[in-house]
Amino acid sequence: MKIMLTGGSGFVGSYLTEQLKSEGHEVFSIDSDSCDIRNFALTSKIINDFVPNVIYHLAALAHVPTCEEHFEDALGVNVTGTYNILKSAKSLIIPPRIIFISTANVYGVVDSNDLPLTENSAVRPDNNYAITKVMAEELVLKYQRETKVDVVIFRSFNHIGPRQNASFMLPNFVRQLIAIKKQQQEPILKVGNLSAERDFTDVRDIVRAYVLALTKGSGIYNLCSHNLISIKDLLDKVIGIINIKVKIEVSPELYRKNDLPVLLGNNLKVTHHLGWKPEISLDKTLLDIIAEYQLKP
């Protein structure tokens, strides 16, 4: 099968590319260095030259604070870029299947009585990133109506694992704690909001679901573990595994505006339609991330 990926060099994209190639698919990956998806002419040429059977659209401006400060950029990449991909795909003789990676952020702040979130839960985006993802979802569903080709939209909840950029919360914790363990940093860890609760899934489990969607499923799916843990408890687990004494300092300047207090998803639909369920435990994920940073100089 001929498969095109946008955002193929990113955290998730690199795992997905490897898995698809290992299964014998022809994979063509683009990223911001090889194609600015805001440029319709360039995007269209690439898609028409390759003629994919399936397009995985992962590329996005996903850093929430950046989207808050630069909404035009977020609109350009996340909405116009998606429109350009879909318009180009629609011009092919056989329009490709689209697998679009959205986010659980589209649900916004929810009452605890409304948890866990299902695909039928109300969408109330309350940050610019989530707003652009809702807009992009609607474009993808419009593509399905117009082409009669099934699409899959994954509302992915928090995913973690080796290779994640150290600017993200968990690898940042691990990087600093390993540095403290090696006496490369004073034993003080500055943190933001530790009370937030999240539904974490290993990136390798996430990618298995994406691969299953090559031939299965249609519509919107929550992709999550259906397990909730606070950031404080997650940090305590990491500190326990590394076996280190450290002073925790909460810094208000590290709090993220529009941070959601809790995100917990229901994964029954994706389990039923795709036959997927998480297989990698949180402890295994943490051990693998810690091992990765222990090997770094």
N, C-alpha and C positions, 0 to 999 in steps of 0.2 A: 504494500500500500504506500502511496506517496503522501507524505505528511509534512505540512509546513507548521513551524512554530514561530510565534513572535515572543520576544523575551526569552529566547532559548539559552542565553548565557547566564541567566539569573540563578538564584538559589534553587527554586523549584525546577526551572527550565533545564538546568544542567542534569539533574536526576532524570527528568522525563526524556530528554534526548538520549541519554545512555540506555534507558530501558527500552525505548522504541527501537533503537538500532540493534540492541541485543536480540530482539524478536524478529529481526530481518526486514524491518520497514526502511524505505528510503526517506530520510529525514533532511529537510532543508530548514535551517534555523536562521532567523534574522534578529538583530538587536539594534539598539540606537546608533551603534557605530556603522552598521551596514545599510540601514534604512530608517529614515525618519517617517514614521507612519502618518504624520500630519501632511506629508507630501503625497497627494493622490496620484500624480503621474508616476512617481517612482514606485509606490506601493502597487499600483495596478500593473506596471510592467513586470515586476517580480512575480506576482501571482499568475499572470497570464503566461509568463515564460515557463514556470514550474508546473502549472496545472495540477494542484493538489487534490487528493480525494478527501482529505480532512485538514482543517486548520485549527490548531490550538492557539487561542489568543490569550497569552499571559501578559504581554507587555502593558505596563501601566505606570503612571506616576503615583506611587502608593504611599509615600511618606506623608502622613497626615498633616504635620505642621507645615510642610512645604506646600501642600495643597491649600492650606488655609491662607498662606501668605501670597501664593501665586496661583490664584484660581484660574486665570486665563491659560496658564500652562497646563493645569490639570484638565481643563476642558479640551484643550488642543490634543493632548495625548490620549486621554481616556475616552473622550466622546468623539471628536473629529477623527482620531486615529481609528477607532472602532468602525465608524461610518465608512471610512475609506477602504478598510479591509472588506467589509460586507458588500459594498458597492462593486468592488473589484471581483469578489468571489461570485457575485450574482451575474456578472458578464460572461462567465464561462459557460460552455455548452452544457456541461453537467455541473451545476453548483455544488461545491463541497459541503460536507457536514461541518458544522461549526461547534467547537467545544470552548466555551467562554468561561474564563476564570473571574468570578466576581468575589464578593466578600460578605461575611456576616455583619460587617459594619452597617449594611443597609438597614438593619433592623433598628438601629439607634438605641436609645435608652429605654429599657422596658421594665415594667413592674415585675417583682419576683413572682407574683401570682401567674404571670404569663409565661413562665419558664417551665420546661425547656422550649426553645423556639422551634416551630415547624415551618415548613415551606409556605404554609397558609397564614403565618403570623403577619401582622401589619408591618409594612415597610415605612420607617420614619427616619430617614437619614438626617443626622444632625451635625455632620461635618462635610466639608467640600469634597473630600475623597469619596465618601459614601454617596453623595449626591450625584457625582459623575458616574459612579458605578450603576446606580439605578437607571440613569439615562442610557448608559451603554446596554444594560439588560434589555430595555425596551426596544432598542435598535435590533438586537439579536432576535428577539421574539417576532419583530416585524419581518425580518429576513425569513424566518420560518414560515410565516403566513404567506409571504409572497412567492417563495420558491417551492414550498411543500416539502422541503428537506428538513428532517429532524435536527434540532440543535440540543445541546446540553449546556446548562448554566450551573456551575458549581458555586454555591455560596460557601466558600471555604472559611472555616474558623481558624484560630491561631495554629500555625504549624511550625515545628522546631526540628532541629537536627544539625548534624555536622555540615559545615560549609556556609552556615548562615552568617551574614555580615555582622561584624562586632558592634555595629551601631544599634542593633536590636537588643532588647532588654536582656534576654537570657545569655546569649554569648558574651555580652558586655560584662555581666556578673562573673561568668566563668573566667574570662580573660583577666579581669582584675584580681580575682581570688587566686588564680594560678600565679600571677605576678607577686602577690603577697606571700604565697607559699614559697616562692623562689627568692624571697627577700629583695625583690626588685621594686617593691612599692610598700609604703607604710601600711600597717594593718588597719586601715580605715576604708570602709566601702560606703560611698555616698549613693543614696537611692532616692527614687521618687515615691509614687503612690504604691504601697505594698498591700493595700486592702482590696484592690481590684481582683476580681475572680475571673478565671478564663478556662476555656475548654481547649486543651492542647492535644494535638495529634502529631505523630512523627511524620516528617516530610516524605519518608519512603512509603508509608501507608497512603498518604495523600496521592502520591504518584501512581500507586497501584489502581486507585479509583479512576484517575484520569485515563489510564491505559484501558481499563475495562470499558470506558465510555466510547472507545473507538467504534464499537459495534452494538452497544447496548444503551438503552435509556433515551428519554426525551423529556425536555422541560427543565425545571429547576430542582436542584438537590442541595440540601445542607450536607456539608462534609465535615464531620466532627467526631470526637470520641464519645460524647455524651457523658464525660466525666469533668467535674468542676474542681479546681484548686486555686487557692489564693496565691498571689505573687509572693507573699510572705512565706507561705508553706513551701512553695517551689524553691525559694532562696534557701530556706532551712535545709531542704533536701540536698541542695548543691554543697552547702557548707559542710554538711554531715559526710557526704561522699569524699570530699577533698580532705576532710578532717583537719580543720584549721580554726583558730580562734581569731575573730575579727570584730572590730567595732562597727556597728551599723549606724550611719548618720542619715536621717531623712532630710532631704534638701527640697524646700518648696519650689525652687527654680527648676527642678527636674520633673515636676508634675506636668503632665501633658494636658493642654486645654481640650475640652470636649472628649476626655477619656471616658469610655463606657465603664460603669462600675461593675457590671457582670455580663458575661456572654456564655450561655449554655445552650447547646443545640440538641435536637432530636435527629437521629440518623436512621430511623426506621425505613424511610422511603428509599434512600440510596442502598440500604442493605437488602431491601426487597427487590428493587429493580435491577441492581447491578451485581448482587451477590457479594457485596463488599462489607468488610468490617475491619476495624483496627486490629493489628496483630502485634505491634511492637509496644512494649510497656513503657511508661514514663521513665522508670528507673533505667531501662536499657538505653533510652534516648539520652538521658543525662550522662550516663557513663560514656557513651560514644562522643558526646560533645566535649566532655572533660578530657578524654583521652586525646582528642584532636589538639586541644590547647596545651596539653602537657608535652606534646612532641615539638611544639614551636619554641624557637630560641627566646 
